[in-house]
Amino acid sequence: MVKNVFYNSSLPRAGSTLLQNVMMQNPEVYSTPTSGVIEFLLQARTLYSNGDAFKAQDPKEMEKGFQGFCKAGLYGFFDAITDRPYVIDKSRAWTGNFRFANFIEPNPKVIVMVRDLRGIFASMEKNYRKNPHKDPLIVNGAQLQNMTADSRLKHFSVSPPIGPSMEWLKDAIQQGYDQHMLFIRFEDFTTNPEAEIQRIYKYLDIPYFEHDFENVEQLTHENDAIHGIFGDHEIQPSIRPVSQDYTSILGFQNCDIIKQNYKWFFDKFNYQ
């Protein structure tokens, strides 16, 4: 029976899939791939907010009932698919819905992996370049859209998965929710995974487990064809630092633009 549901609401291309598979080495932890559970709950919230049957009844009573429905649905979903007591549900949307998570169950634990944004944008651009045989679905030659690295950078910044993730993160910081989240820098995790995993266990307040960072088996699976050429959820079996090649991919000017446009992010997470 599931005791606690935690959340992995990391930035794209920041190691969330790797973290999920590391944590799932622990026989007490069930980690999801990119999860749709939050979509169930948000759809239910829409019906609860707009349904005449709910509006016609006592609002305080309906609020309590909806809260119970959400928590029972969340835990019931995972009780049906795992007998592990701890669940880490992965969805970037939890950052933007922290207050909703807190409504479902007070004091939610949210892990957010971050990464130097220049590396995130470069990773997207590299996926574009290594798939010339596939339609990227973002280029329009007739309208001169996303035909250069410069314009693709602008596109990535306002489109999923990067655009919404950065908006949610900035809003969480501005509203102070970040004080209740655990931030893990991808660079720190790949350099010293043991230290970062210890931070995670302390934050989640669950019994510690000795992990094997040299033999990380892929236990979460999702069809990257759903995400197009920019989906990349395969992991390497050994954790190693990733080369900082963003300048050679994006160019000095674009790297400077990223730093200027996201100064708040670079200051918050001490990227230089």
C-alpha positions as CSV (number, residue, x, y, z in Angstrom):
1,M,0.0,0.0,0.0
2,V,1.3,3.4,-1.0
3,K,2.3,5.5,2.0
4,N,3.5,8.7,0.3
5,V,3.4,10.2,-3.2
6,F,6.2,12.6,-4.1
7,Y,6.8,14.6,-7.2
8,N,9.6,14.9,-9.7
9,S,8.9,18.2,-11.6
10,S,12.2,18.8,-13.3
11,L,13.2,21.0,-16.2
12,P,13.4,19.2,-19.6
13,R,16.8,17.7,-20.5
14,A,17.9,18.0,-16.8
15,G,18.2,14.4,-15.8
16,S,14.8,13.6,-14.5
17,T,14.6,10.3,-16.3
18,L,18.0,9.3,-14.9
19,L,16.9,10.3,-11.4
20,Q,13.7,8.3,-11.7
21,N,15.6,5.1,-12.6
22,V,18.2,5.6,-9.9
23,M,15.5,5.9,-7.3
24,M,13.7,2.9,-8.6
25,Q,16.8,0.8,-7.6
26,N,15.3,1.1,-4.2
27,P,12.7,-1.7,-3.8
28,E,10.6,0.7,-1.6
29,V,10.3,3.3,-4.4
30,Y,8.2,3.3,-7.5
31,S,9.2,5.9,-10.1
32,T,7.0,6.8,-13.0
33,P,8.0,7.8,-16.5
34,T,6.4,11.1,-17.7
35,S,3.0,10.7,-15.9
36,G,-0.5,11.7,-16.9
37,V,-2.0,11.4,-13.4
38,I,-2.0,15.2,-12.9
39,E,-4.1,15.4,-16.1
40,F,-6.8,13.3,-14.5
41,L,-6.9,15.6,-11.5
42,L,-6.9,18.8,-13.5
43,Q,-9.8,17.6,-15.6
44,A,-11.7,16.6,-12.5
45,R,-11.0,20.1,-11.1
46,T,-12.5,21.6,-14.3
47,L,-15.7,19.6,-13.9
48,Y,-15.8,20.3,-10.1
49,S,-15.4,24.0,-10.8
50,N,-18.0,24.3,-13.6
51,G,-20.5,21.5,-13.0
52,D,-23.9,22.7,-12.0
53,A,-24.5,19.7,-9.6
54,F,-21.5,20.8,-7.5
55,K,-22.4,24.5,-7.7
56,A,-25.9,23.7,-6.4
57,Q,-24.6,22.2,-3.1
58,D,-22.9,23.5,-0.1
59,P,-19.5,24.8,-1.3
60,K,-17.6,23.9,1.9
61,E,-18.9,20.4,1.8
62,M,-18.1,20.1,-1.9
63,E,-14.6,21.4,-1.4
64,K,-14.0,18.7,1.3
65,G,-15.5,16.0,-1.0
66,F,-13.3,17.1,-4.0
67,Q,-10.2,17.1,-1.8
68,G,-11.0,13.6,-0.7
69,F,-11.7,12.5,-4.3
70,C,-8.4,13.8,-5.5
71,K,-6.3,12.2,-2.8
72,A,-8.1,8.9,-3.0
73,G,-7.8,9.0,-6.8
74,L,-4.1,9.8,-6.6
75,Y,-3.3,7.1,-4.1
76,G,-5.7,4.6,-5.7
77,F,-4.1,4.9,-9.0
78,F,-0.7,3.9,-7.7
79,D,-2.1,1.3,-5.3
80,A,-3.4,-0.5,-8.3
81,I,-0.1,-0.7,-10.1
82,T,2.5,-1.0,-7.4
83,D,3.0,-2.5,-3.9
84,R,5.9,-0.2,-3.2
85,P,5.2,2.2,-0.4
86,Y,6.8,5.3,-1.9
87,V,5.9,6.8,-5.3
88,I,7.7,9.5,-7.2
89,D,5.3,10.8,-9.9
90,K,7.1,12.6,-12.7
91,S,5.5,15.6,-14.4
92,R,6.8,19.1,-15.1
93,A,3.3,20.4,-14.5
94,W,3.6,19.9,-10.7
95,T,5.8,23.0,-10.4
96,G,3.0,25.1,-11.9
97,N,0.4,23.4,-9.8
98,F,2.1,23.4,-6.4
99,R,-0.9,25.0,-4.7
100,F,-3.2,22.3,-6.2
101,A,-0.8,19.6,-4.9
102,N,-0.9,21.3,-1.5
103,F,-4.7,21.3,-1.6
104,I,-4.7,17.5,-2.4
105,E,-2.3,16.8,0.4
106,P,-0.6,19.4,2.6
107,N,3.2,19.9,2.3
108,P,3.9,18.2,-1.0
109,K,7.5,17.2,-1.6
110,V,8.6,18.3,-5.1
111,I,12.1,17.5,-6.5
112,V,13.1,19.9,-9.3
113,M,16.3,19.1,-11.3
114,V,17.7,22.1,-13.1
115,R,20.5,22.5,-15.5
116,D,22.5,25.3,-17.1
117,L,20.0,26.6,-19.6
118,R,22.6,26.9,-22.3
119,G,23.0,23.1,-22.0
120,I,19.2,22.6,-22.2
121,F,18.8,24.7,-25.3
122,A,21.9,23.0,-26.9
123,S,20.5,19.6,-26.1
124,M,17.3,20.5,-28.0
125,E,19.3,21.9,-30.9
126,K,21.5,18.7,-31.0
127,N,18.4,16.6,-31.3
128,Y,17.2,18.7,-34.2
129,R,20.6,18.3,-36.0
130,K,21.0,14.6,-35.5
131,N,17.6,13.8,-37.1
132,P,17.8,15.3,-40.6
133,H,15.8,12.3,-42.0
134,K,12.8,13.3,-39.9
135,D,10.4,16.2,-40.1
136,P,11.1,18.4,-37.0
137,L,7.5,19.8,-37.3
138,I,8.7,23.3,-36.3
139,V,10.3,24.6,-39.6
140,N,8.3,26.5,-42.1
141,G,10.4,27.7,-45.1
142,A,7.6,29.6,-46.7
143,Q,7.2,31.7,-43.6
144,L,10.9,31.7,-42.6
145,Q,10.1,30.1,-39.3
146,N,12.8,28.3,-37.2
147,M,15.2,27.9,-40.1
148,T,18.3,29.0,-38.1
149,A,19.7,28.1,-34.7
150,D,18.9,31.7,-33.6
151,S,15.2,31.4,-34.5
152,R,14.9,27.9,-33.1
153,L,16.3,29.2,-29.8
154,K,13.5,31.7,-29.7
155,H,11.0,29.0,-30.6
156,F,12.2,26.6,-27.9
157,S,12.0,29.4,-25.3
158,V,8.2,29.9,-25.8
159,S,7.2,26.4,-26.7
160,P,6.9,23.1,-24.8
161,P,8.8,21.6,-23.2
162,I,11.1,24.5,-22.2
163,G,8.7,27.5,-22.4
164,P,6.0,26.3,-19.9
165,S,8.6,24.8,-17.6
166,M,10.5,28.1,-17.2
167,E,7.2,30.0,-16.7
168,W,6.1,27.6,-14.0
169,L,9.5,27.8,-12.3
170,K,9.7,31.5,-12.4
171,D,6.2,31.8,-10.9
172,A,7.1,29.3,-8.1
173,I,10.1,31.4,-7.2
174,Q,8.1,34.7,-7.3
175,Q,5.4,33.3,-5.1
176,G,7.8,31.6,-2.7
177,Y,6.9,28.0,-3.4
178,D,10.5,27.3,-4.2
179,Q,11.3,27.3,-0.5
180,H,9.4,24.1,-0.2
181,M,11.0,22.4,-3.2
182,L,14.3,20.5,-3.4
183,F,16.5,21.7,-6.3
184,I,19.1,19.4,-7.7
185,R,21.6,20.8,-10.3
186,F,22.1,18.2,-13.0
187,E,25.8,19.1,-13.1
188,D,26.2,18.3,-9.4
189,F,24.2,15.1,-9.7
190,T,26.3,13.7,-12.5
191,T,29.5,14.8,-10.8
192,N,28.7,13.5,-7.3
193,P,25.5,11.5,-7.4
194,E,26.0,10.1,-3.9
195,A,25.9,13.5,-2.2
196,E,22.8,14.6,-4.2
197,I,20.9,11.3,-3.5
198,Q,21.6,11.8,0.2
199,R,20.0,15.2,0.0
200,I,16.9,13.7,-1.7
201,Y,16.5,11.0,1.0
202,K,16.8,13.6,3.7
203,Y,14.2,15.9,2.0
204,L,11.8,13.0,1.4
205,D,12.4,11.7,4.9
206,I,12.4,8.0,3.9
207,P,14.9,5.3,4.8
208,Y,18.2,5.5,2.9
209,F,19.2,3.0,0.3
210,E,22.7,2.3,-1.1
211,H,22.5,2.9,-4.9
212,D,24.7,1.6,-7.7
213,F,25.6,4.6,-9.9
214,E,27.7,2.4,-12.2
215,N,24.9,0.1,-13.2
216,V,21.7,2.1,-13.6
217,E,19.1,-0.1,-15.3
218,Q,16.4,1.5,-17.4
219,L,13.2,0.6,-15.5
220,T,11.0,3.4,-16.7
221,H,10.0,3.3,-20.4
222,E,8.1,5.7,-22.7
223,N,7.7,5.8,-26.4
224,D,9.7,8.8,-27.6
225,A,7.9,8.6,-31.0
226,I,5.1,10.4,-29.2
227,H,7.4,13.3,-28.5
228,G,8.9,13.6,-32.0
229,I,12.6,14.1,-32.5
230,F,12.9,16.1,-29.3
231,G,11.9,13.2,-27.1
232,D,14.9,11.5,-25.5
233,H,14.2,9.3,-22.5
234,E,17.0,6.7,-22.9
235,I,19.6,6.7,-20.1
236,Q,23.2,5.6,-19.9
237,P,24.0,2.8,-17.4
238,S,26.8,4.8,-15.7
239,I,26.5,8.3,-14.4
240,R,29.1,10.6,-15.8
241,P,29.4,14.4,-16.1
242,V,28.0,15.7,-19.4
243,S,30.4,17.8,-21.6
244,Q,29.6,21.6,-21.6
245,D,29.5,21.9,-25.4
246,Y,26.8,24.5,-25.6
247,T,29.0,27.3,-27.0
248,S,30.1,25.2,-30.0
249,I,26.4,24.3,-30.6
250,L,24.7,27.6,-30.1
251,G,27.5,30.1,-30.5
252,F,28.8,32.8,-28.1
253,Q,26.1,35.3,-29.0
254,N,23.2,33.0,-28.4
255,C,24.7,31.8,-25.1
256,D,24.9,35.4,-24.0
257,I,21.3,36.0,-25.0
258,I,20.2,33.1,-22.9
259,K,22.1,34.5,-19.9
260,Q,20.6,37.9,-20.3
261,N,17.0,36.7,-20.9
262,Y,17.2,34.3,-17.9
263,K,19.3,36.3,-15.5
264,W,17.0,35.4,-12.6
265,F,17.6,31.7,-13.3
266,F,21.4,32.0,-13.5
267,D,21.5,34.1,-10.3
268,K,19.1,31.7,-8.4
269,F,21.1,28.5,-9.2
270,N,24.6,30.0,-9.3
271,Y,25.4,29.4,-13.0
272,Q,28.2,31.5,-14.4
